[in-house]
Amino acid sequence: MARYQKQRGIALITILMILAIMVTIAATMTGRMTASLLRTEGLNYSEKVYWYGQATVDFSRMILDNDFSDSEIITLDQLWATPDIVFPVDEGSITGNMVDYRSCFNINAIALADTDDKRAIPISQFQMLLSVLDVEEYTAEIIAESTRDWLDNNQTVDVSQGAEDRYYESRNVAHLAANSLMVDISELRSVQGVTGEIYQRISPFLCALPVSNQLININTVNIKQPQILFALFPPELLISIEELQTLLEDRPISGWASVDEFLASDLLVDKLIPEEISSQLSVSSDFFQLYGLAEIDERVMVLKLLFNIQNKKSTAVRFQYAGIEEMVGMEMFK
């Protein structure tokens, strides 16, 4: 009898062990299946977000092509300049903002060397822009000259305030000067003299284009940023920032039809504008930056894409994934 009870006990324990193993296996399978389903769902949503992001790019390209098909004069009353365009899509939305990158100061234009002991105009303009943005005069000179050394294709320090590899190699985080055009304005943070506070102050006025010419579209310069135009004109013309801001505020709704019309305004008509300055002004643009956001079920993709316009057709020349702060930063362009 005792032996029989003992065998029954062993059998019961065995059954309980088997049951525990089966429950464990079932729980593990259920967990893995749930994880697999969530992973598949996540991939599906990620793919949707990606394609919605691509739709934002294609739609922006269509808008640019349409605007340029109507007129080569680019103004803020065209469709591309409509802020915060939002389109609802299945389970989410896509949002886009476009910025004319000929309405900001192209940092890559200051790589020119001085000629015959005459300082290159772009470097003087950049230093002037820094000064009117409340960067201390000597610091502004250091940043301007160091930026030129960062961009030029040699290892020669043009003036004592500049910096090349020897300076950057001595930093806590050693690096080299790029000696080429900047790809993104954030590179400026690596240049001698550019502190975090200074970068935050000046970056909204700057952009980095894949070309070294300076061209400012007078029709799209933000009325809150007259400093960009002020930096272009020689000080001896005695044009104030306040006067330029008033000029931008009184800008025709459809912009100026030509640079000559702009120069014929009451503020500038009696000024002798050097040809090398007037050639930096334009009423058209060839680079536009798209800030796009695709959002589906709390999944978000933010992208930056640079369009180049040639023969009235837009081509994407630079694609970057970005952060939410990029969209927040769009406020500075409004």
Backbone torsions as a table, in degrees:
resi	resn	phi	psi	omega
1	MET	NA	-45.2	178.5
2	ALA	-62.8	-38.3	-180.0
3	ARG	-66.4	-39.3	180.0
4	TYR	-63.9	-43.9	179.7
5	GLN	-64.9	-35.8	178.9
6	LYS	-64.5	-43.1	179.8
7	GLN	-64.7	-39.0	177.6
8	ARG	-63.0	-37.7	178.6
9	GLY	-64.7	-43.3	179.2
10	ILE	-64.4	-40.2	179.3
11	ALA	-63.7	-41.4	179.6
12	LEU	-64.0	-42.2	178.8
13	ILE	-63.2	-41.7	179.6
14	THR	-61.7	-44.3	179.6
15	ILE	-62.4	-43.0	179.1
16	LEU	-63.6	-38.3	177.9
17	MET	-64.8	-43.4	179.1
18	ILE	-63.1	-42.8	179.1
19	LEU	-61.8	-41.9	178.9
20	ALA	-63.0	-40.7	179.0
21	ILE	-64.7	-42.7	-179.9
22	MET	-63.7	-41.9	178.0
23	VAL	-62.9	-41.9	178.6
24	THR	-62.3	-45.3	179.5
25	ILE	-62.1	-44.0	-179.4
26	ALA	-63.0	-42.9	179.1
27	ALA	-63.3	-42.0	179.3
28	THR	-63.5	-44.7	179.2
29	MET	-62.7	-41.2	179.2
30	THR	-64.1	-42.9	178.6
31	GLY	-62.2	-43.8	-179.9
32	ARG	-67.1	-39.1	179.0
33	MET	-64.6	-42.2	178.1
34	THR	-62.1	-44.6	178.6
35	ALA	-62.3	-39.9	179.4
36	SER	-65.1	-41.6	178.2
37	LEU	-64.3	-42.9	177.9
38	LEU	-64.1	-39.0	179.0
39	ARG	-64.5	-44.4	178.7
40	THR	-62.9	-42.2	178.1
41	GLU	-62.7	-42.3	178.7
42	GLY	-62.4	-41.7	178.7
43	LEU	-64.5	-40.8	178.4
44	ASN	-61.7	-44.7	179.5
45	TYR	-66.0	-40.9	179.7
46	SER	-62.4	-39.5	178.7
47	GLU	-66.8	-38.7	176.7
48	LYS	-62.3	-45.7	179.2
49	VAL	-58.7	-43.4	-179.6
50	TYR	-59.3	-48.7	-176.6
51	TRP	-71.1	-31.6	173.6
52	TYR	-66.0	-37.0	175.6
53	GLY	-62.0	-41.6	177.5
54	GLN	-65.4	-34.2	176.9
55	ALA	-63.8	-37.3	177.0
56	THR	-60.7	-42.8	179.2
57	VAL	-63.5	-47.9	-178.1
58	ASP	-64.4	-39.1	179.6
59	PHE	-66.3	-40.0	178.8
60	SER	-64.5	-39.7	177.4
61	ARG	-62.1	-40.5	179.1
62	MET	-63.2	-41.3	179.2
63	ILE	-62.3	-46.4	-179.6
64	LEU	-62.3	-45.7	180.0
65	ASP	-60.9	-38.5	179.9
66	ASN	-67.1	-44.1	180.0
67	ASP	-63.8	-40.7	-178.6
68	PHE	-74.9	-23.6	177.5
69	SER	-69.3	-27.5	-180.0
70	ASP	-83.8	-37.6	-175.6
71	SER	-164.0	145.7	175.5
72	GLU	-86.4	-10.3	175.1
73	ILE	-80.1	122.6	-175.4
74	ILE	-105.4	125.3	-177.0
75	THR	-135.9	173.6	-177.3
76	LEU	-84.4	-0.6	177.6
77	ASP	-98.8	10.6	177.6
78	GLN	-90.2	166.9	-173.5
79	LEU	-62.6	-36.1	-177.4
80	TRP	-59.3	-28.8	-174.9
81	ALA	-86.5	-0.7	178.5
82	THR	-63.2	120.8	-175.9
83	PRO	-78.5	147.8	171.5
84	ASP	51.5	52.4	174.7
85	ILE	-70.0	120.8	-177.5
86	VAL	-120.2	130.0	175.6
87	PHE	-121.8	121.6	175.8
88	PRO	-72.1	138.1	176.2
89	VAL	-130.7	173.7	-179.2
90	ASP	-56.3	116.1	176.8
91	GLU	69.2	15.3	179.4
92	GLY	-177.7	-150.9	-178.7
93	SER	-158.0	159.6	172.0
94	ILE	-123.4	139.5	-176.4
95	THR	-129.6	143.3	179.7
96	GLY	-144.7	143.4	171.9
97	ASN	-131.8	137.0	179.8
98	MET	-115.2	139.1	179.7
99	VAL	-124.5	131.8	174.0
100	ASP	-74.6	114.7	-178.9
101	TYR	-84.7	11.9	166.9
102	ARG	-103.9	13.5	175.0
103	SER	-104.7	5.1	178.6
104	CYS	-124.9	168.0	-176.3
105	PHE	-82.0	118.2	-179.6
106	ASN	-76.3	107.7	-176.4
107	ILE	-61.3	-27.8	-176.9
108	ASN	-75.3	-3.2	179.6
109	ALA	-81.8	-7.0	-173.7
110	ILE	-97.4	14.3	-179.1
111	ALA	-77.3	-5.8	-177.3
112	LEU	-65.4	140.6	177.5
113	ALA	-83.9	157.0	175.4
114	ASP	-67.3	152.6	179.0
115	THR	-128.1	131.4	177.0
116	ASP	50.9	47.2	179.3
117	ASP	61.8	14.8	176.6
118	LYS	-104.8	125.4	-177.6
119	ARG	-65.6	136.6	179.1
120	ALA	-60.9	137.2	-175.9
121	ILE	-59.3	-44.7	-177.4
122	PRO	-59.6	-35.6	-179.0
123	ILE	-69.6	-37.1	176.5
124	SER	-67.0	-38.4	179.1
125	GLN	-65.9	-40.9	179.2
126	PHE	-64.5	-43.8	178.8
127	GLN	-63.2	-38.7	177.1
128	MET	-63.0	-41.9	179.1
129	LEU	-61.4	-43.1	178.4
130	LEU	-61.5	-41.9	-177.6
131	SER	-64.1	-42.9	-178.4
132	VAL	-74.7	-11.8	173.9
133	LEU	-94.9	20.8	173.1
134	ASP	69.7	29.2	169.8
135	VAL	-88.7	129.5	-177.5
136	GLU	-53.6	143.1	-168.9
137	GLU	-55.4	-48.0	-178.3
138	TYR	-67.7	-39.5	177.6
139	THR	-63.5	-38.3	178.6
140	ALA	-62.2	-39.2	178.4
141	GLU	-66.9	-41.6	178.2
142	ILE	-60.8	-46.8	-178.7
143	ILE	-63.8	-43.7	-178.3
144	ALA	-62.6	-49.2	-178.0
145	GLU	-69.4	-37.2	179.2
146	SER	-68.4	-34.9	177.4
147	THR	-66.4	-39.9	177.5
148	ARG	-63.3	-42.6	177.1
149	ASP	-63.4	-33.5	178.8
150	TRP	-65.7	-33.3	-174.7
151	LEU	-90.1	-34.0	-175.0
152	ASP	-68.6	163.9	-173.0
153	ASN	-98.8	31.8	177.1
154	ASN	-133.8	174.4	179.6
155	GLN	-106.7	20.3	-178.6
156	THR	-95.0	127.6	175.1
157	VAL	-81.6	112.7	-172.5
158	ASP	-64.7	-41.3	177.3
159	VAL	-137.0	168.3	-174.3
160	SER	-62.8	-24.3	-178.2
161	GLN	-80.6	-8.2	-177.8
162	GLY	-81.0	-176.3	-178.8
163	ALA	-156.4	137.8	174.7
164	GLU	-126.4	-158.1	-172.0
165	ASP	-55.1	-39.6	-175.3
166	ARG	-58.0	-39.3	178.9
167	TYR	-68.7	-47.8	-174.5
168	TYR	-70.4	-28.4	177.7
169	GLU	-68.8	-20.7	-179.1
170	SER	-88.8	-3.3	-178.8
171	ARG	-74.4	162.4	178.8
172	ASN	-57.2	-42.8	172.3
173	VAL	-105.7	96.0	-173.9
174	ALA	-67.6	138.7	175.0
175	HIS	-155.9	178.5	-178.2
176	LEU	-115.6	158.6	172.9
177	ALA	-69.2	145.4	-176.4
178	ALA	-67.9	-37.5	-175.1
179	ASN	52.4	38.6	175.4
180	SER	-161.1	170.4	-179.1
181	LEU	-61.6	145.5	176.5
182	MET	-71.1	141.3	176.5
183	VAL	-87.6	-34.5	-179.9
184	ASP	-141.0	146.6	-176.5
185	ILE	-63.3	-20.0	179.0
186	SER	-63.0	-19.6	176.5
187	GLU	-60.6	-26.3	-177.9
188	LEU	-59.1	-25.2	-179.9
189	ARG	-63.2	-20.7	-179.4
190	SER	-87.9	-6.9	-175.2
191	VAL	-82.6	145.1	179.4
192	GLN	-52.5	131.7	175.0
193	GLY	91.9	-15.1	-176.9
194	VAL	-89.2	96.2	177.1
195	THR	-80.5	169.7	178.6
196	GLY	-59.8	-40.5	-178.5
197	GLU	-67.4	-42.3	179.0
198	ILE	-66.0	-41.3	-179.5
199	TYR	-60.4	-44.8	179.6
200	GLN	-61.3	-31.1	-177.3
201	ARG	-77.8	-38.4	-171.8
202	ILE	-97.7	-24.4	-173.5
203	SER	-59.8	-32.6	178.5
204	PRO	-63.0	-16.5	-178.1
205	PHE	-97.7	-3.1	-171.7
206	LEU	-119.8	157.6	171.0
207	CYS	-149.7	163.8	-179.5
208	ALA	-122.2	105.7	-179.4
209	LEU	-99.8	154.1	-179.2
210	PRO	-78.3	28.3	177.0
211	VAL	-138.6	160.5	-174.7
212	SER	-107.5	12.4	177.2
213	ASN	-95.9	154.4	177.5
214	GLN	-105.4	124.7	179.3
215	LEU	-145.7	119.5	-177.4
216	ILE	-112.6	122.2	177.1
217	ASN	-80.5	109.1	-176.5
218	ILE	-66.9	-17.0	179.9
219	ASN	-83.3	-15.3	-174.9
220	THR	-121.5	-0.5	176.0
221	VAL	-60.7	131.0	-178.8
222	ASN	-62.8	134.4	-179.4
223	ILE	-64.3	-15.4	176.9
224	LYS	-87.7	-0.8	-176.3
225	GLN	-127.9	52.4	178.0
226	PRO	-65.8	-15.2	179.6
227	GLN	-59.2	-29.3	-179.9
228	ILE	-63.3	-45.2	177.6
229	LEU	-71.1	-38.7	-179.2
230	PHE	-58.3	-39.0	-177.8
231	ALA	-67.4	-23.0	-177.8
232	LEU	-75.4	-37.0	-172.9
233	PHE	-83.5	139.2	178.3
234	PRO	-60.9	143.1	-178.8
235	PRO	-57.5	-31.8	-176.0
236	GLU	-66.3	-12.1	177.0
237	LEU	-76.8	-12.9	176.2
238	LEU	56.5	47.2	175.9
239	ILE	-102.6	128.2	-177.3
240	SER	-94.9	160.2	176.9
241	ILE	-62.8	-40.0	-179.3
242	GLU	-62.5	-39.1	178.5
243	GLU	-66.8	-39.4	179.0
244	LEU	-69.0	-36.0	177.5
245	GLN	-65.0	-41.4	177.2
246	THR	-62.6	-39.8	178.5
247	LEU	-61.9	-41.7	178.6
248	LEU	-68.8	-37.0	178.6
249	GLU	-66.2	-30.3	179.5
250	ASP	-93.2	8.8	-179.1
251	ARG	-57.8	137.2	177.9
252	PRO	-55.0	147.2	-177.8
253	ILE	-56.0	-40.2	179.1
254	SER	-97.1	19.2	175.6
255	GLY	75.6	175.1	174.4
256	TRP	-79.6	141.3	-177.4
257	ALA	-74.9	-22.1	-179.3
258	SER	-158.0	166.2	176.0
259	VAL	-65.9	-36.3	178.9
260	ASP	-60.6	-38.5	178.1
261	GLU	-65.1	-38.8	176.7
262	PHE	-63.3	-45.8	-178.2
263	LEU	-70.3	-16.7	178.3
264	ALA	-87.5	2.7	177.5
265	SER	-64.9	159.2	-176.0
266	ASP	-56.0	-34.6	-177.5
267	LEU	-69.0	-34.8	-169.2
268	LEU	-111.7	-11.3	-171.7
269	VAL	-59.7	-32.2	-179.0
270	ASP	-95.6	4.3	-179.4
271	LYS	-92.2	140.2	176.6
272	LEU	-90.5	94.1	-176.9
273	ILE	-85.7	119.3	178.2
274	PRO	-58.7	145.7	-178.2
275	GLU	-60.8	-34.8	-179.0
276	GLU	-68.3	-19.0	174.8
277	ILE	-88.3	-47.6	-179.6
278	SER	-61.4	-27.8	178.7
279	SER	-71.1	-13.1	176.7
280	GLN	-87.5	-2.4	-179.4
281	LEU	-102.8	149.8	-177.9
282	SER	-154.1	164.1	172.0
283	VAL	-115.6	10.7	177.5
284	SER	-130.3	175.2	-177.4
285	SER	-146.2	155.2	179.0
286	ASP	-129.0	1.9	177.1
287	PHE	-135.4	131.1	178.2
288	PHE	-133.3	137.4	178.4
289	GLN	-106.2	126.7	175.8
290	LEU	-97.4	129.9	169.8
291	TYR	-109.4	107.6	-175.4
292	GLY	-116.7	148.4	179.5
293	LEU	-137.7	124.1	174.4
294	ALA	-113.5	129.4	-176.0
295	GLU	-132.4	126.6	177.8
296	ILE	-138.9	119.6	175.2
297	ASP	47.2	52.1	177.5
298	GLU	69.7	6.4	172.8
299	ARG	-98.0	133.2	-171.1
300	VAL	-130.5	140.0	170.4
301	MET	-129.6	125.6	177.9
302	VAL	-113.5	134.4	-178.4
303	LEU	-136.5	154.8	172.7
304	LYS	-122.2	133.6	-178.6
305	LEU	-140.9	129.1	-178.5
306	LEU	-99.3	124.3	176.8
307	PHE	-101.8	141.0	172.0
308	ASN	-113.5	133.3	-179.3
309	ILE	-102.5	122.3	175.4
310	GLN	-138.5	131.3	-178.9
311	ASN	54.0	40.0	177.6
312	LYS	65.2	16.5	177.4
313	LYS	-122.8	139.1	-177.6
314	SER	-96.3	140.2	178.4
315	THR	-131.8	133.7	177.6
316	ALA	-75.3	124.1	-177.8
317	VAL	-115.4	-10.3	179.7
318	ARG	-154.5	129.2	-179.5
319	PHE	-126.2	130.9	179.0
320	GLN	-141.1	138.2	167.6
321	TYR	-80.5	146.2	-174.0
322	ALA	-134.0	-176.6	180.0
323	GLY	-110.4	168.2	-179.6
324	ILE	-57.9	-32.2	-178.2
325	GLU	-61.7	-23.5	177.7
326	GLU	-65.1	-40.6	178.4
327	MET	-69.9	-38.1	176.6
328	VAL	-62.0	-39.9	-179.5
329	GLY	-65.6	-13.7	178.8
330	MET	-63.1	-18.9	-179.7
331	GLU	-57.8	-27.4	-176.0
332	MET	-71.0	-16.3	-178.6
333	PHE	-93.6	0.0	-174.0
334	LYS	-99.4	NA	NA
